[in-house]
Every structure is written in structure tokens, then in C-alpha cells.
Amino acid sequence: GLSPGKTYHYRSKAIGYTDPTNGSTVWYYGANRTFSTLAPSTPPQITTVPVVSNIKSTTAIVQTGYYTGSTATTVTLEYGPTTSYGSQAALATNSTPNVTAGGNATLTGLLPATTYHVRVKAVNTQGTAYGQDAAFTTITPPVLELALPNGITSSAATLNGTVVSGNTTAFS
């Protein structure tokens, strides 16, 4: 029946003797002592939506924030081509309770021109928290279209080509 997160005082009490002059009981008391009950346990929380930056054709960087709750927390980033995710990247293991922190992960081995979903997962002894889903699409790598050389002489040639980014000509 004690309340969480409170300090309690206690001491011992013992009967010493009965006073023969008046018949009252004389008590002996020990020193005052204290103890505190543990604060209420809290699960982790995700404090931000993942922010995806520096998106390339096969890599991306994901940043997010989290709150550890009252016990050590392991934070991972789940990602994949659907909201079933399927892959994980470590963000942090924080042994300090009650901390709001951030983490980032560099995702590698992604497929070009593919949409990925990401979310944060935080786990401690009090529970599991999932962040909101965020989606991003990796870029299409540029393509170099080469043409036949022209102006060929015994000491020179003109090479021709076009760099195409996605389906748009970037420059010639």
C-alpha cells in the first residue's frame, strides 16, 4: 500500500521496563531511518517523426528523437519497402533513464528509384513504443548516353554524350 516515488520514515520501538513508581511503561526508540519507493516505471516514447535526408540512389540518412522512459532503452530504426519494414538499423542503447535524446542511422544497400518506409522502435523493460511511419524514395541514378565520336583525325576525336537524370536531360 505504499505510494511510488515517496520517502518514508521508520524507527524501532521496544518496551524497556515498567516504572514501579507509577506503573507506566517506558519505551526505547531506535534512530529515525528513511527509505524511498521507486518512481513509477514509464515506457519509452518516440518524440519526433523520422526525418530522412541526403537521399541518394542506394543510401539515405534518417534522424529522429526519443524519450528513454524510466529504464535503459534500446532504440532501432525499422525500414523496408512496405509498412511491414523487414530491416533494422541500430540508433542507440541508452542506459540513462528519463532522457530525451536523438539518433541517426545511415541506411545502405537500398535499391534505386524505390520507395521505403521507416519508423523508430524503442524498447525497455516497461514496454515498446513505435514512432510514426515516414516514407521516402531513393533517386534514379543518372544515365550516360554515348554517341559515336566524330571529327576523327590521326591525332584527335570529338566524343559525344548526354547525361540523363531520371527521364530528364540534365546536360549534353
C-alpha positions as CSV (number, residue, x, y, z in Angstrom):
1,G,0.0,0.0,0.0
2,L,3.0,2.4,-0.3
3,S,2.9,5.1,-2.9
4,P,5.6,5.1,-5.7
5,G,8.3,7.8,-5.6
6,K,7.8,8.7,-1.9
7,T,10.1,8.8,1.1
8,Y,9.0,7.0,4.3
9,H,10.4,7.3,7.9
10,Y,10.6,4.4,10.3
11,R,12.2,3.5,13.6
12,S,12.2,0.6,16.0
13,K,10.3,0.6,19.3
14,A,10.9,-1.7,22.2
15,I,9.5,-2.0,25.8
16,G,12.2,-1.2,28.2
17,Y,10.5,-1.8,31.6
18,T,7.6,-0.9,33.7
19,D,8.2,2.1,36.1
20,P,7.5,0.8,39.6
21,T,6.6,4.2,41.0
22,N,3.6,4.8,38.7
23,G,3.2,1.6,36.7
24,S,3.8,3.3,33.3
25,T,5.7,1.5,30.5
26,V,9.0,3.0,29.5
27,W,9.7,2.6,25.7
28,Y,13.0,2.6,23.9
29,Y,13.2,4.1,20.4
30,G,15.7,3.4,17.7
31,A,17.2,6.1,15.4
32,N,15.0,7.6,12.7
33,R,15.6,5.9,9.3
34,T,14.3,6.6,5.8
35,F,13.7,4.8,2.5
36,S,12.2,5.8,-0.8
37,T,10.0,3.7,-3.0
38,L,10.9,3.7,-6.7
39,A,9.4,6.2,-9.0
40,P,6.6,4.9,-11.3
41,S,8.0,3.0,-14.2
42,T,7.4,4.5,-17.6
43,P,7.8,3.0,-21.1
44,P,9.8,4.7,-23.8
45,Q,8.3,7.3,-26.1
46,I,9.1,8.4,-29.6
47,T,9.3,12.2,-29.7
48,T,9.6,13.0,-33.4
49,V,8.7,11.7,-36.8
50,P,11.7,10.4,-38.7
51,V,13.4,13.0,-40.9
52,V,15.1,11.5,-44.0
53,S,17.9,13.5,-45.6
54,N,20.8,13.1,-48.0
55,I,18.8,10.6,-50.1
56,K,20.9,9.0,-52.8
57,S,20.2,6.1,-55.1
58,T,21.4,3.4,-52.6
59,T,21.7,5.3,-49.3
60,A,19.8,7.7,-47.0
61,I,20.3,9.3,-43.5
62,V,17.4,9.1,-41.0
63,Q,17.2,11.3,-37.9
64,T,14.8,11.0,-35.0
65,G,14.2,11.7,-31.3
66,Y,13.1,9.6,-28.4
67,Y,12.5,9.5,-24.7
68,T,14.0,6.6,-22.8
69,G,11.4,6.2,-20.1
70,S,12.4,5.0,-16.6
71,T,14.8,2.2,-17.6
72,A,17.6,1.5,-20.1
73,T,16.2,1.7,-23.6
74,T,17.3,0.2,-27.0
75,V,16.2,2.3,-30.0
76,T,16.2,0.9,-33.5
77,L,15.1,2.1,-36.9
78,E,12.8,-0.2,-38.8
79,Y,12.8,0.2,-42.6
80,G,11.7,-1.6,-45.8
81,P,9.7,-1.2,-49.0
82,T,6.4,-1.7,-47.1
83,T,5.0,-0.9,-43.7
84,S,6.0,-4.4,-42.7
85,Y,9.5,-3.0,-42.8
86,G,11.7,-6.1,-42.5
87,S,15.1,-4.5,-41.8
88,Q,16.6,-2.7,-38.8
89,A,19.4,-0.3,-38.1
90,A,20.6,0.5,-34.6
91,L,20.1,4.1,-33.3
92,A,21.1,3.9,-29.7
93,T,21.2,2.0,-26.4
94,N,20.7,4.5,-23.6
95,S,21.3,3.3,-20.1
96,T,20.3,6.6,-18.6
97,P,16.7,6.7,-17.6
98,N,14.4,9.7,-18.2
99,V,16.5,11.2,-21.1
100,T,15.2,12.8,-24.2
101,A,17.7,12.2,-27.0
102,G,18.1,11.9,-30.7
103,G,19.8,9.5,-33.0
104,N,20.5,8.9,-36.7
105,A,21.3,6.0,-38.9
106,T,22.7,5.8,-42.3
107,L,20.8,3.2,-44.4
108,T,22.9,1.5,-47.1
109,G,22.3,-1.1,-49.7
110,L,19.0,0.5,-50.8
111,L,17.6,-0.1,-54.3
112,P,17.5,2.9,-56.7
113,A,14.1,4.5,-57.5
114,T,12.4,2.6,-54.7
115,T,10.0,3.9,-52.0
116,Y,11.0,2.9,-48.4
117,H,9.1,3.2,-45.2
118,V,10.8,4.0,-41.9
119,R,9.8,4.2,-38.2
120,V,11.5,4.2,-34.9
121,K,11.1,1.4,-32.3
122,A,12.1,1.9,-28.7
123,V,12.1,-1.0,-26.2
124,N,12.7,-1.1,-22.4
125,T,11.5,-3.3,-19.6
126,Q,8.3,-1.3,-19.3
127,G,7.2,-1.7,-22.9
128,T,7.7,-1.0,-26.6
129,A,6.9,2.2,-28.4
130,Y,6.7,2.7,-32.2
131,G,7.0,6.1,-34.0
132,Q,5.1,7.3,-36.9
133,D,5.8,6.0,-40.4
134,A,7.6,8.2,-42.8
135,A,8.3,7.3,-46.5
136,F,10.9,8.4,-48.9
137,T,12.0,7.4,-52.4
138,T,15.6,6.8,-53.5
139,I,16.7,8.6,-56.6
140,T,17.2,7.2,-60.0
141,P,20.9,7.2,-60.8
142,P,22.0,9.3,-63.8
143,V,22.5,7.5,-67.1
144,L,25.2,8.4,-69.6
145,E,24.1,8.0,-73.2
146,L,27.1,7.9,-75.5
147,A,27.0,8.8,-79.2
148,L,29.6,7.8,-81.8
149,P,32.6,10.0,-81.9
150,N,33.1,12.4,-84.8
151,G,35.8,14.6,-86.2
152,I,38.2,11.7,-86.0
153,T,41.7,12.6,-87.3
154,S,45.1,11.0,-86.7
155,S,45.6,13.0,-83.5
156,A,42.1,14.0,-82.2
157,A,38.5,12.9,-81.9
158,T,35.3,14.6,-80.6
159,L,33.4,12.4,-78.1
160,N,29.7,13.0,-77.7
161,G,27.2,12.0,-75.0
162,T,24.3,13.1,-72.9
163,V,23.8,12.6,-69.1
164,V,20.2,11.9,-68.3
165,S,18.9,12.2,-64.7
166,G,15.8,10.1,-64.4
167,N,13.9,10.8,-67.5
168,T,15.0,14.4,-67.9
169,T,18.1,15.5,-69.7
170,A,20.4,17.2,-67.2
171,F,23.0,18.5,-69.7
172,S,24.6,17.5,-73.0
